[in-house]
Amino acid sequence: MTTLTLFATLLLSGCSEDISGPPSTPEMTARGFFSAIYVTRDVRDAKPFVDKPIWDLLQHYRIASSVQRHMLNLPLTNVKIKITEVDLDFFRKFSDSTKVEVRLTGLRDGQKWKDDRTLRLEKRKNKWIITEIVPEKMR
């Protein structure tokens, strides 16, 4: 009887998934991060989507408006988020890193504003994590 119980326990524990981490697609991870910063405006909600160095910066700035101003250099209100490009598609299952481009549309100083931001993500333990917010190109 104990052998059967042990076997059943091992079988069931092997089937469980870790659902506490960020979503398992790059698009959902990028959208979740920007949604936390610009829509719900809660830095704690953004932390599960990022790597330790970015997590430390979020911890330092503490509030969403500071993250918008100092980390992203893009204070916006009434933001809509659209994923415009993912660096990989068909071979996603075989790659452990990608870039995602996100278009943020909202109001900046009362004026309509559109801005594209690029994130670099890595796959770790079947979860996509933001490892870098790619600096803007100078125009």
Backbone torsions as a table, in degrees:
resi	resn	phi	psi	omega
1	MET	NA	-41.5	179.9
2	THR	-65.9	-31.4	177.8
3	THR	-66.5	-41.5	178.3
4	LEU	-64.5	-41.8	178.5
5	THR	-64.5	-43.9	178.6
6	LEU	-62.4	-44.5	178.8
7	PHE	-61.7	-44.7	179.6
8	ALA	-64.3	-39.4	178.4
9	THR	-64.0	-45.2	178.5
10	LEU	-63.8	-40.6	179.5
11	LEU	-63.8	-46.2	-178.8
12	LEU	-70.5	-36.7	179.6
13	SER	-69.1	-27.7	177.4
14	GLY	-73.6	-19.2	-178.1
15	CYS	-92.7	-10.8	-176.6
16	SER	-76.2	147.1	178.4
17	GLU	-113.9	148.9	174.9
18	ASP	-84.3	107.4	-178.1
19	ILE	-103.8	7.0	-177.9
20	SER	-81.9	-16.4	-177.6
21	GLY	-85.4	-173.3	179.8
22	PRO	-68.8	164.0	179.2
23	PRO	-58.2	163.7	-170.5
24	SER	-96.5	13.6	173.4
25	THR	-121.8	149.5	178.7
26	PRO	-60.0	-38.5	-178.5
27	GLU	-63.4	-44.8	-179.4
28	MET	-67.2	-35.8	178.2
29	THR	-65.8	-47.7	179.6
30	ALA	-62.4	-45.7	179.8
31	ARG	-63.3	-41.8	179.4
32	GLY	-61.9	-41.5	179.2
33	PHE	-63.2	-52.8	-177.9
34	PHE	-67.5	-33.6	176.7
35	SER	-63.5	-40.6	178.3
36	ALA	-64.5	-39.2	-177.4
37	ILE	-78.5	-41.1	-172.4
38	TYR	-103.1	-28.9	-176.0
39	VAL	-98.3	-61.3	179.3
40	THR	-81.1	-18.2	176.7
41	ARG	55.2	47.2	179.7
42	ASP	-131.0	109.2	-177.2
43	VAL	-62.0	-33.8	179.0
44	ARG	-59.7	-35.0	179.2
45	ASP	-70.1	-23.5	-178.8
46	ALA	-83.5	-24.2	-173.7
47	LYS	-60.4	-37.5	-179.6
48	PRO	-66.3	-13.6	-176.3
49	PHE	-91.8	-6.1	-170.2
50	VAL	-121.4	162.1	176.5
51	ASP	-78.2	167.6	-174.3
52	LYS	-55.9	-46.4	-179.6
53	PRO	-61.7	-39.5	177.6
54	ILE	-71.9	-36.9	176.8
55	TRP	-58.0	-42.2	178.6
56	ASP	-62.6	-40.5	177.2
57	LEU	-65.3	-42.0	176.9
58	LEU	-60.7	-40.6	178.2
59	GLN	-62.9	-38.7	-179.9
60	HIS	-66.8	-46.6	-176.0
61	TYR	-79.0	-26.4	169.4
62	ARG	66.8	-41.7	-177.3
63	ILE	-118.1	151.0	-172.9
64	ALA	-61.0	-38.7	-179.2
65	SER	-63.8	-35.2	176.4
66	SER	-69.4	-39.6	176.7
67	VAL	-62.6	-43.7	178.7
68	GLN	-60.1	-46.3	-176.8
69	ARG	-71.7	-49.1	-168.3
70	HIS	-94.6	-37.3	-179.3
71	MET	-85.8	-42.3	-174.0
72	LEU	-103.2	-13.8	-177.6
73	ASN	51.8	43.3	-175.8
74	LEU	-153.5	77.0	176.1
75	PRO	-76.5	121.8	-178.7
76	LEU	-136.5	155.7	170.4
77	THR	-127.0	164.5	179.9
78	ASN	50.9	51.9	-171.2
79	VAL	-86.1	138.0	169.2
80	LYS	-114.2	139.4	-174.4
81	ILE	-116.4	130.4	178.4
82	LYS	-136.2	130.1	174.7
83	ILE	-80.3	120.0	-176.7
84	THR	-100.4	-28.1	-177.9
85	GLU	-158.5	140.1	172.4
86	VAL	-122.2	132.4	-173.0
87	ASP	-62.8	-21.0	-179.9
88	LEU	-139.0	158.0	179.7
89	ASP	-141.0	-73.0	-174.8
90	PHE	-62.7	-39.1	-174.7
91	PHE	-95.0	18.1	-177.3
92	ARG	-53.8	-36.9	-177.8
93	LYS	-63.9	-22.1	-174.8
94	PHE	-104.0	-5.1	-178.0
95	SER	-106.9	148.0	178.9
96	ASP	-110.3	5.9	177.2
97	SER	-150.0	153.5	179.6
98	THR	-162.1	170.8	172.1
99	LYS	-118.8	144.1	176.8
100	VAL	-127.5	130.5	176.2
101	GLU	-102.9	131.0	-176.5
102	VAL	-122.1	133.8	175.5
103	ARG	-101.5	122.4	177.1
104	LEU	-104.4	124.8	179.0
105	THR	-121.1	127.1	-179.1
106	GLY	-171.0	-158.7	179.5
107	LEU	-109.6	131.0	175.5
108	ARG	-124.5	116.7	-174.9
109	ASP	53.5	38.3	177.1
110	GLY	80.9	-2.4	-179.1
111	GLN	-106.6	147.4	175.7
112	LYS	-63.7	139.2	-175.7
113	TRP	-144.0	135.7	172.9
114	LYS	-122.0	138.6	179.6
115	ASP	-148.8	138.9	176.8
116	ASP	-104.0	134.9	177.1
117	ARG	-126.4	144.2	-179.4
118	THR	-114.3	133.8	177.3
119	LEU	-118.3	142.0	172.8
120	ARG	-103.0	130.7	-177.5
121	LEU	-124.9	151.4	174.7
122	GLU	-127.6	147.6	178.1
123	LYS	-92.6	122.2	179.2
124	ARG	-133.1	122.3	-179.1
125	LYS	52.0	46.4	177.7
126	ASN	64.8	18.2	176.1
127	LYS	-125.5	141.1	177.8
128	TRP	-89.7	130.0	-177.6
129	ILE	-124.2	136.8	177.0
130	ILE	-76.5	121.0	-179.4
131	THR	-105.5	-17.7	-179.2
132	GLU	-156.8	138.5	167.6
133	ILE	-98.8	107.5	-172.5
134	VAL	-65.5	128.4	179.3
135	PRO	-59.8	147.6	179.4
136	GLU	-65.8	147.0	173.6
137	LYS	-80.8	139.0	177.9
138	MET	-73.7	132.6	-178.4
139	ARG	-93.2	NA	NA
